[in-house]
Amino acid sequence: MGILHFPKIAADGLVFYFDGKTPKSYTSPNTYLDDLINKRRLSVFRGSVTYSDNALVFANSANDFYAATAMTCSYNPMYLNKPNTSAFVTFYNTADAASSTATYFRQTPFSFGTDSATGGWQFEKFAGSTILYFRHHHDQSGIYGTEYGMGNISLNTWYQAGYVNNGKDTILYLNGVEVNRYDSAGFTLTAPTTTAFLTIGAAGNVDIIYGFVGKVAQAMFYQKALSAGEVKQNYNFVRRRYNI
């Protein structure tokens, strides 16, 4: 069924899909977001998230720790970062993290998990840096996780970032190209007994932190390790749309 609805992106294994250019995925500002795969109404927005230029727009301050705007929804914990999963996000960064004065400023366009103490992952950009990172919270002992660099990114530019966990390695992609990988065979997370959370525009679930400043046009999550060809297929789909 997914192939019928989404012929231009890799549909096999897709379990969550938000697409800013698809009207059915969004109702109106500050209300609800819909998962296009499960036809599921997700959570209400936090703060004044707006919708413009076929994307969610987040207006968090570059000097705030807690996110003022974000979209967080509860999700089945079976989709937590395990072997044979993949995730991708298309985003447009409008805050200069490199010049932020906040000690803890990080921007997180997309994250999944429960919180820092129970594992998960997030794409993020740190204060004082132009590098995009993938942070893997690889256990449930409260360790904050490890950051893996994905390359330099510029302001006011569209990017697609993604990871593929094939059960042995986690492969990181930026604009359809592999930019890093690490051995994640020992990093399998134990799914929580309660509901997990998917967050667009920030990280966390209770304390929603590291607010993103910019736009998120697409987010997708797979219960499958995408092939390099499928990654390129997804990138080509958004590249034409957003002139990446």
C-alpha positions as CSV (number, residue, x, y, z in Angstrom):
1,M,0.0,0.0,0.0
2,G,2.9,2.4,0.8
3,I,4.2,2.0,-2.8
4,L,0.9,3.2,-4.2
5,H,0.8,6.3,-2.0
6,F,4.5,7.2,-2.2
7,P,5.9,6.0,-5.6
8,K,8.9,8.4,-5.5
9,I,10.4,7.5,-2.1
10,A,11.5,4.1,-0.8
11,A,8.3,2.7,0.7
12,D,9.3,-0.7,1.9
13,G,9.7,-0.7,5.7
14,L,8.4,2.9,6.1
15,V,6.5,3.3,9.4
16,F,6.4,7.1,9.9
17,Y,6.2,9.8,7.3
18,F,5.7,13.5,7.5
19,D,5.8,15.5,4.3
20,G,5.3,19.2,4.3
21,K,4.2,19.4,0.7
22,T,1.4,16.9,1.3
23,P,-1.7,18.8,2.7
24,K,-2.9,15.7,4.5
25,S,0.1,15.7,6.8
26,Y,-0.8,19.0,8.4
27,T,-4.1,20.6,9.4
28,S,-3.5,24.2,10.6
29,P,-1.0,26.1,12.7
30,N,-0.6,25.0,16.3
31,T,-3.0,22.0,16.0
32,Y,-2.0,18.5,14.8
33,L,0.4,16.7,12.6
34,D,-0.6,13.5,10.8
35,D,1.5,10.4,10.2
36,L,0.8,9.7,6.5
37,I,1.7,6.0,6.7
38,N,-0.5,5.0,9.7
39,K,-3.1,7.7,9.0
40,R,-2.6,8.6,12.7
41,R,-3.3,11.9,14.3
42,L,-0.2,12.8,16.4
43,S,0.2,15.2,19.3
44,V,-0.5,18.9,19.6
45,F,2.3,21.3,19.0
46,R,4.3,22.9,21.8
47,G,4.4,26.7,21.5
48,S,3.8,28.7,18.3
49,V,4.9,26.3,15.6
50,T,3.8,27.7,12.3
51,Y,3.6,26.3,8.8
52,S,5.1,28.1,5.9
53,D,6.7,27.3,2.5
54,N,5.6,23.7,2.8
55,A,7.4,23.1,6.1
56,L,7.1,23.3,9.9
57,V,8.8,26.5,11.1
58,F,10.4,26.6,14.6
59,A,11.3,29.9,16.2
60,N,13.4,28.8,19.2
61,S,16.0,31.2,20.5
62,A,19.6,30.4,19.9
63,N,20.3,31.2,23.5
64,D,17.7,29.0,25.2
65,F,18.2,25.6,26.6
66,Y,14.5,24.5,26.7
67,A,12.7,24.5,23.4
68,A,9.8,27.0,23.1
69,T,8.4,25.3,20.0
70,A,8.5,21.7,19.0
71,M,6.3,18.8,17.9
72,T,6.4,15.8,20.1
73,C,4.3,12.7,19.7
74,S,4.0,9.4,21.6
75,Y,4.9,6.4,19.5
76,N,5.1,2.6,19.7
77,P,8.4,1.7,21.5
78,M,9.0,-1.1,19.0
79,Y,10.2,1.6,16.6
80,L,13.1,2.7,18.9
81,N,16.6,2.6,17.4
82,K,17.3,-1.1,16.9
83,P,19.3,-3.0,14.2
84,N,17.7,-2.6,10.8
85,T,16.2,0.8,11.2
86,S,16.7,4.0,9.2
87,A,15.6,7.7,9.6
88,F,15.9,10.8,7.5
89,V,15.0,14.5,7.9
90,T,15.0,17.4,5.5
91,F,15.7,20.7,7.2
92,Y,16.7,24.4,6.7
93,N,18.8,25.9,9.5
94,T,18.3,29.7,10.1
95,A,20.2,30.2,13.4
96,D,23.9,30.6,13.6
97,A,25.0,28.1,16.2
98,A,28.6,29.1,15.5
99,S,28.1,32.5,17.0
100,S,25.7,31.6,19.8
101,T,26.7,32.7,23.3
102,A,24.7,29.9,25.0
103,T,26.9,27.2,26.5
104,Y,24.5,24.4,25.9
105,F,22.9,25.6,22.6
106,R,22.3,22.7,20.3
107,Q,19.8,22.5,17.5
108,T,17.9,19.3,17.0
109,P,15.7,19.0,13.9
110,F,14.7,15.4,14.6
111,S,15.1,12.9,17.5
112,F,13.7,9.6,18.6
113,G,13.8,7.8,21.9
114,T,12.6,8.5,25.4
115,D,15.2,10.8,27.0
116,S,18.9,11.1,27.5
117,A,18.9,8.5,30.3
118,T,17.1,5.8,28.3
119,G,18.6,6.0,24.9
120,G,17.7,7.1,21.5
121,W,19.3,9.3,18.8
122,Q,19.1,12.8,17.4
123,F,20.6,15.0,14.7
124,E,22.1,18.1,16.2
125,K,24.3,21.1,15.7
126,F,26.4,22.5,18.7
127,A,27.2,26.1,19.7
128,G,30.5,27.3,18.3
129,S,30.4,24.8,15.4
130,T,29.1,24.6,11.8
131,I,29.2,20.8,11.9
132,L,26.1,18.6,11.9
133,Y,26.3,15.6,14.3
134,F,24.5,12.4,14.9
135,R,24.2,11.6,18.6
136,H,23.6,8.0,19.5
137,H,22.5,7.4,23.1
138,H,23.7,3.9,23.1
139,D,22.6,2.6,26.5
140,Q,20.2,3.2,29.3
141,S,22.6,4.1,32.1
142,G,22.3,7.8,31.8
143,I,25.3,8.2,29.5
144,Y,24.7,11.1,27.2
145,G,25.9,9.2,24.2
146,T,28.5,9.7,21.5
147,E,28.5,12.3,18.7
148,Y,29.5,11.4,15.2
149,G,30.3,14.2,12.7
150,M,28.4,14.5,9.5
151,G,30.1,17.5,7.9
152,N,29.8,21.2,7.8
153,I,26.5,22.8,7.0
154,S,25.6,26.4,6.0
155,L,22.8,28.7,7.1
156,N,19.7,29.2,5.0
157,T,20.3,26.0,3.0
158,W,18.2,22.8,2.7
159,Y,19.8,19.5,3.7
160,Q,18.7,15.9,4.0
161,A,20.4,14.0,6.9
162,G,19.9,10.4,7.6
163,Y,21.2,7.2,9.3
164,V,20.9,3.5,8.4
165,N,21.6,0.9,11.1
166,N,22.2,-2.5,9.4
167,G,22.7,-4.5,12.5
168,K,26.5,-4.1,12.4
169,D,27.3,-0.5,11.4
170,T,25.4,2.8,11.6
171,I,25.9,4.6,8.4
172,L,25.4,8.4,8.3
173,Y,24.3,10.2,5.2
174,L,24.2,13.9,4.2
175,N,22.5,14.7,0.9
176,G,22.5,11.1,-0.2
177,V,26.2,10.6,0.3
178,E,27.8,8.5,3.1
179,V,29.8,10.8,5.3
180,N,30.6,8.6,8.4
181,R,29.9,5.2,9.9
182,Y,30.6,3.5,13.2
183,D,30.3,0.0,14.7
184,S,27.0,-0.1,16.5
185,A,26.6,-3.8,16.9
186,G,26.8,-3.4,20.7
187,F,24.6,-0.4,20.9
188,T,21.2,-2.0,20.6
189,L,18.7,-0.2,22.8
190,T,16.2,-2.0,25.0
191,A,12.8,-0.7,24.1
192,P,11.1,1.0,27.1
193,T,8.0,-0.6,28.7
194,T,6.1,2.6,28.1
195,T,5.6,4.7,25.0
196,A,8.6,6.1,23.2
197,F,8.6,9.6,21.7
198,L,9.4,11.1,18.4
199,T,10.2,14.8,18.4
200,I,10.5,17.2,15.5
201,G,12.2,20.5,16.2
202,A,13.8,19.5,19.5
203,A,15.0,16.6,21.6
204,G,13.5,14.8,24.7
205,N,9.9,14.2,25.8
206,V,9.3,15.7,29.3
207,D,12.1,18.3,29.2
208,I,11.9,19.3,25.5
209,I,15.4,20.7,24.9
210,Y,17.8,21.8,22.2
211,G,15.2,23.6,20.1
212,F,15.8,23.8,16.4
213,V,15.7,27.2,14.7
214,G,14.5,26.8,11.1
215,K,12.3,24.6,9.0
216,V,11.6,20.9,8.8
217,A,10.0,19.8,5.6
218,Q,10.2,16.0,5.8
219,A,10.8,13.3,8.4
220,M,10.6,9.6,7.9
221,F,11.5,6.5,9.9
222,Y,11.9,2.9,8.7
223,Q,12.0,-0.5,10.3
224,K,14.5,-1.5,7.7
225,A,18.1,-0.8,6.8
226,L,17.9,1.1,3.6
227,S,20.2,0.2,0.8
228,A,22.5,2.9,-0.7
229,G,20.3,2.9,-3.7
230,E,17.2,3.6,-1.6
231,V,19.0,6.4,0.2
232,K,19.9,8.0,-3.1
233,Q,16.3,7.5,-4.3
234,N,15.0,9.5,-1.2
235,Y,17.6,12.2,-1.7
236,N,16.7,12.6,-5.4
237,F,13.1,13.1,-4.4
238,V,13.7,16.0,-2.0
239,R,16.6,17.4,-4.0
240,R,14.4,18.4,-6.9
241,R,11.8,19.8,-4.5
242,Y,14.1,22.0,-2.4
243,N,17.0,22.7,-4.8
244,I,19.5,20.9,-2.6
